Amino acid sequence: MEKNEEDLLTQLAKKIKIQRTRLNISQEKLAEKCDFDRTYISLLERGKRNPSYLSLKNLCIGLEIDLAEFLKEDVSDASR
C-alpha cells in the first residue's frame, strides 16, 4: 500500500473513532447499528481496512452523520 493510501486510511480511522466517541457509544454498539462485526469496526478505527462505499454509507448511518459531511470534515475539525 502506498504512503498516501495509508495516510487516507489513518485519517478515516481517526474520523470514525472521533465521531463514535462523540456519540458515546462502544464499538460493539456501532457495529450493531451498522450490521457489522465489532472486529470490523476495530479494524476500521485502526486504519487496517479500506471500506467500500456501501460500508461507508452504512457506517455514517450508524455514526449519525451525513456521508458527504463525514468525508469533507477535517480531522482537526472533527476532534473539537
C-alpha positions as semicolon CSV with decimal commas, in nm:
position;residue;x (nm);y (nm);z (nm)
1;M;0,000;0,000;0,000
2;E;0,130;0,345;-0,087
3;K;0,206;0,603;0,181
4;N;-0,073;0,831;0,058
5;E;-0,326;0,547;0,085
6;E;-0,207;0,471;0,437
7;D;-0,243;0,839;0,530
8;L;-0,600;0,844;0,397
9;L;-0,691;0,531;0,592
10;T;-0,535;0,680;0,905
11;Q;-0,741;0,998;0,862
12;L;-1,057;0,793;0,805
13;A;-0,981;0,582;1,111
14;K;-0,948;0,893;1,328
15;K;-1,275;1,037;1,196
16;I;-1,462;0,716;1,275
17;K;-1,329;0,697;1,629
18;I;-1,388;1,067;1,697
19;Q;-1,748;1,051;1,578
20;R;-1,814;0,729;1,771
21;T;-1,672;0,891;2,083
22;R;-1,892;1,199;2,029
23;L;-2,193;0,969;2,031
24;N;-2,059;0,799;2,343
25;I;-2,114;0,451;2,201
26;S;-1,897;0,142;2,207
27;Q;-1,754;-0,031;1,904
28;E;-2,000;-0,310;1,971
29;K;-2,299;-0,073;1,970
30;L;-2,179;0,093;1,649
31;A;-2,134;-0,249;1,491
32;E;-2,493;-0,339;1,583
33;K;-2,623;-0,013;1,434
34;C;-2,434;-0,076;1,109
35;D;-2,489;-0,452;1,093
36;F;-2,112;-0,507;1,105
37;D;-1,897;-0,725;1,326
38;R;-1,728;-0,544;1,616
39;T;-1,388;-0,659;1,492
40;Y;-1,453;-0,482;1,160
41;I;-1,517;-0,155;1,346
42;S;-1,194;-0,209;1,537
43;L;-1,001;-0,269;1,214
44;L;-1,153;0,045;1,059
45;E;-1,059;0,255;1,363
46;R;-0,700;0,129;1,338
47;G;-0,677;0,203;0,966
48;K;-0,640;-0,166;0,882
49;R;-0,936;-0,187;0,643
50;N;-1,037;0,013;0,339
51;P;-1,419;0,021;0,348
52;S;-1,633;0,012;0,035
53;Y;-1,869;0,297;-0,049
54;L;-2,166;0,096;0,081
55;S;-1,983;0,017;0,404
56;L;-1,903;0,386;0,449
57;K;-2,265;0,474;0,385
58;N;-2,384;0,224;0,649
59;L;-2,114;0,342;0,887
60;C;-2,229;0,703;0,854
61;I;-2,587;0,599;0,928
62;G;-2,460;0,434;1,246
63;L;-2,248;0,738;1,328
64;E;-2,547;0,968;1,267
65;I;-2,361;1,187;1,020
66;D;-2,415;1,263;0,652
67;L;-2,164;1,079;0,432
68;A;-2,063;1,394;0,243
69;E;-2,015;1,585;0,568
70;F;-1,815;1,299;0,716
71;L;-1,581;1,281;0,417
72;K;-1,519;1,654;0,390
73;E;-1,467;1,713;0,762
74;D;-1,102;1,766;0,851
75;V;-0,972;1,551;1,136
76;S;-0,855;1,861;1,322
77;D;-1,212;1,995;1,299
78;A;-1,363;1,658;1,392
79;S;-1,177;1,642;1,722
80;R;-1,344;1,956;1,853
